[in-house]
């Protein structure tokens, strides 16, 4: 079968930067980006051009932040995408490489974050499962001191982004990807769960963490967009949404307190 022709629109570095500015991205701001490269159209230069466009829109005084999660550094007993045989679990735990911010790849967040992670000058936070990478003058301030037992809470880059007045850009991504909502989970009664992962010095460790889940985040996002100012537009073929981290967290605190299921009804976390 012949390869089908690419579907448009044709998107370039300049397309991304120009349309982001039209959307309302401001030079010098701090922007937390959740993205889907394929949603943009046919991007000339792929993820590199997309990142260049984001950096152009922010300018040299701006800071670009992306999630660089590595959820595969976790207990194989909870893996569901895909699961592995029970008899492998002990061997996997014993031999899993420890997290290294310089070489551990991101997983499940798309090619744009992985491109930012490896960009010259990028800094990455220290949490072995829910790290963030940042480029720009505020990068160190945002990613430093990410506590190893605080995935997305008060001692994570999310709380620093909130304090700095950062905004979220959903670039072809849905509200299910909005990590800012998770910060609200740390501010309402939430169950604690054991979280297993490779230890920094070798071997295996288990820490106690707040249970986090993106269950119903699409519904939360729908209500947030209905009730709060969210800038909407297009970048290439992608739907784009722009809003303050602080607005998302504050709204989610109230919404989750009303709609979050009881502790015993929380879905079991899956990687």
N, C-alpha and C positions, 0 to 999 in steps of 0.2 A: 504494500500500500504506500502511495506517495505521502510524504510528510505534508500535513495541511499547512496552508499559509498562516503566518502569525495574525492574531487578532489585535486590533488597536485599542486605544489610540497609540501612536508613537509618542513616547515620553523620553525627554532628555533631562540632563542635569538642570538646564535652564527652566524647563517646564516645571520641575519640582520646586525650585526656589521661587519662581514667579508666582505660582499658584498658592504656595504656602504663605507668601506675603499677602496675596489677595484674601486669603482666608483670615488673616489677622496675626500670623506669627510675627513677633517683633524682634528687631535686631537687639542683641544683648540679653535676651531673656533666657531662662532655664527651662528646658522642654523635656518632659518624659514621654518617649515615643513608643507606642505599641503599633506594630506594622505588619502588613502583608505585601510583599513585593509583587506577587502575581496579580494582586487586585488592581495595580496601577495601570496595567496595559503592557505594551511591548516597550520595555525600558532599555534604551540604548546605553549599554555599559552596565546593566544589571544593578546589583546592590551597591556597587562602588559609585555609580552615578547618582543613585538615590541618596546615599550618605553625603556625597558632595553637595547635592541640592539642599539637603537639610542644613549642612554647615554654612552654605552660602546664605540661606535665609536668616540664620541666627547671627552671622557675622563673627568676627574674632572675639568679641566680648561675650558671646553667648555660649551656653553649655548644653550639650546634647547628652541625654541619659537614656539608656535602654536596659531592659531586663536581660540578663545573661544566665538564666537559670540552668541548673544541671541536675534535674530531678532524678536522673538515672543513678546518681550517687546516693542510693537509698536501699532500704531493706528489700531484698527480692521477694520476701513474703507478701508484700503489698503490691507488687507489680501486676498490672492488668493490661498493659498495652505494649507487648504481649506478656502474659505470665510465663514463668519458667518452671520446670519440674521441681517438686519439693526436694528431691534428693540432691539438687544442685545448690541449694541455699547456703549450706555451711561453707562449701568451697568458694562460692561467689563472695561471701562476706570476708573470707580469709585472704582473698587475692585481689579485691577491688582496689584500684589505684586511688590514693588520697587526692583530695581537691588541691589543685595548683592553679591560682588565678591566671598564670601566664599561659598554661597549656590545656587546661580542661575546657573542652568545647561546650558551648551552650546547646541546649536541647529543647525543642518544642516551642521556640519563640520566633523562629524564622531566620532568614538569611541576612536581613539588615542588622539585627543585633550582633550576629556572629561577625559581620564585617566591621562593625564599630569596635567590637572586642579586640580585634587584631590590628586596628588602625594605629599608626604611629602616635604616641603620646597618650593613648587611652589608659585609663586607670580602672581597676576592677575591685569590687568589694570582696570581703574575706569569707562571707558565708558560703559553705560548701554546696548548698542546694538552691539558694535564692539570691544569688549575687546580682549586682547591677554594674554596668560599665558606663563610663562618662568621659567625654571629650570637652575640654574648654577650661577657662580660668577657675571655675568653681568645682572642678571634678574631684580634687582631693577632699575638699570640704564635704562633699556629698557622699563619697564612697568609703572614707576612712572610718575605722572603728565600728564596722558592721558586726554586731555581737554574734557569736557562733550559736547562741541559743535563742535568737530572735530573728526568725525568718523575714517577717514583713511588718514588724511592730515599731515600738518607740525607739529602739536602738538599731534601726535599719535606715538605709538611705531614704525610704519613703517619708519618715518623719522629718528628716532634714529638708527634703524637697517641699514639704508642706510649710515649714518655717520660712523657707527662702522665697515663698510666693511663686513656686514653679507652676507650670501648666502641663496638662496632659494633652497629647495629640494621639487620637486614634486614627491611624492612617490605613484604612482598609481593614481594620481590626474591629471586632465587636466589644461590647461591654464585658463579655466573659473574660477578656484579656486585661481588664482594668485593674492593675495591682493596687491602686489607691484604695479601692473598696476593702482590700484585705487589712489595711491599717485600722479601719473601723472595727474589725473583728477583735482586735486587741483592746478595745475600749468599751466593750460590752461583755457581759458574762458569757464566757465561751469555755468549752471543755479543754482540758489538757490531755495531750497524747504523747506516748513515747515515740521518738523518731530515731531510727537507726541509720548509721552511715559509716564510711571508713574514717578512722581516726587520723589526725594529722601526722602522728609519729609512727603510723602503722597499726594494724589490727582493726578492731571494730569498737565503736562507741554508741551509746544510746543517750540522748538528751530528752528532756521534757519540754514540749513546745505547746503553744496555743494551736488548737485544731483549726486549720484554715481550709476553706472549700469555696470554689466559684459557683457552686450550686445556686441557681436563681439569680445570678448576676445579670443575665439578660433582662429579666423582669425588673430588677433594681435599676438598671440603666435606663430602661424605658420610662420609669417613673421619674428618675432624676432629670432626664431630658424634658419631660413634660413640665416639671415644676421649677427648674432652675435654668439660668441662661447658659445655653450651650451653642457655640458657634458651629454651624454646619456648612459644608461646601464639598467641593470635589478637587482632587489632585489626580490628574490623569483620569482614569476610569474609577478611581477609588472614592468611596464615601470617606469624608474626613470630619472629625469632631474635635473641638478645642475647648478646654474648660480648666479652671484652676484645680490643682490637687486638693486644696483645702475645702473647696465646695463639695467635691466628690466624697471626701472623708466625712465631713459633717453630715451630709445627707444620708450617707450609708449608715452612720451610727444610729440615726433615728429609724431608718427603714429596717435595718436588721433587727433592732430591738423589738420591733413589732412583728416581723415576718419570719425571723429565724426559727427553725424547728427546735423542739426541746432537745436537750443534750443526747438523750438516748436515741433520737431520730437522726442524728448527724450521719451522713453517708460516710462509709469507711474510706479513708484517703487512698487514692490510687495514683500511681506514677504513670 
